[in-house]
């Protein structure tokens, strides 16, 4: 059972590390990301925080997935 959990955690981590950086590129290129002066808007800041949290969770998921293999 723990091997299956480890595999699922690693798949989750890989998926998140592939998807979120691509989404970040779209957010950064969005016209709503910067105001007329070129400063980041709330749209940009909120997405930066959300994507950062998602990548931290993905890293924790990857670590937990690897540890699951050592536990079993």
VMD Tcl script that draws the C-alpha trace (Angstrom):
set ca {
  {0.00 0.00 0.00}
  {2.78 2.46 0.80}
  {4.42 1.84 -2.58}
  {1.17 2.79 -4.30}
  {0.95 5.92 -2.15}
  {4.55 6.78 -3.05}
  {3.85 6.38 -6.74}
  {0.74 8.56 -6.51}
  {2.63 11.26 -4.63}
  {5.41 11.27 -7.22}
  {2.95 11.40 -10.12}
  {1.24 14.33 -8.41}
  {4.56 16.12 -7.97}
  {5.63 15.60 -11.59}
  {2.26 16.79 -12.86}
  {2.44 19.96 -10.77}
  {6.04 20.69 -11.78}
  {5.00 20.41 -15.44}
  {1.71 22.32 -15.32}
  {2.32 25.30 -13.02}
  {5.38 26.78 -14.75}
  {3.48 26.74 -18.05}
  {0.57 28.52 -16.39}
  {3.00 31.06 -14.93}
  {4.22 31.94 -18.43}
  {0.64 32.68 -19.47}
  {-0.03 34.78 -16.38}
  {3.17 36.80 -16.84}
  {2.27 37.51 -20.48}
  {-1.31 38.51 -19.65}
  {-2.02 42.24 -20.08}
  {-3.71 42.28 -16.66}
  {-0.41 41.35 -14.98}
  {1.11 44.85 -15.25}
  {-0.31 48.34 -14.98}
  {0.49 51.24 -17.30}
  {3.70 51.97 -15.37}
  {4.85 48.35 -15.64}
  {4.31 47.53 -11.97}
  {2.81 44.16 -11.01}
  {-0.93 44.23 -10.38}
  {-2.94 42.29 -7.81}
  {-3.75 39.80 -10.56}
  {-0.02 39.08 -10.96}
  {0.67 38.99 -7.21}
  {-2.21 36.66 -6.38}
  {-1.22 34.22 -9.11}
  {2.44 34.38 -8.06}
  {1.46 33.42 -4.50}
  {-0.89 30.65 -5.62}
  {1.64 29.13 -8.01}
  {4.41 29.37 -5.41}
  {2.27 27.55 -2.85}
  {1.37 24.89 -5.41}
  {5.06 24.30 -6.20}
  {5.97 24.07 -2.51}
  {3.22 21.49 -2.04}
  {4.52 19.64 -5.12}
  {8.01 19.57 -3.61}
  {6.62 18.24 -0.33}
  {4.67 15.64 -2.30}
  {7.84 14.56 -4.11}
  {9.76 14.24 -0.84}
  {6.90 12.29 0.76}
  {6.70 10.04 -2.30}
  {10.39 9.20 -2.12}
  {10.17 8.60 1.64}
  {7.26 6.20 1.10}
  {9.61 3.90 -0.81}
  {12.04 3.82 2.11}
  {9.29 3.16 4.65}
  {7.99 0.08 2.87}
}
mol new
graphics top color blue
foreach p $ca { graphics top sphere $p radius 0.5 }
foreach p [lrange $ca 0 end-1] q [lrange $ca 1 end] { graphics top cylinder $p $q radius 0.2 }
display resetview
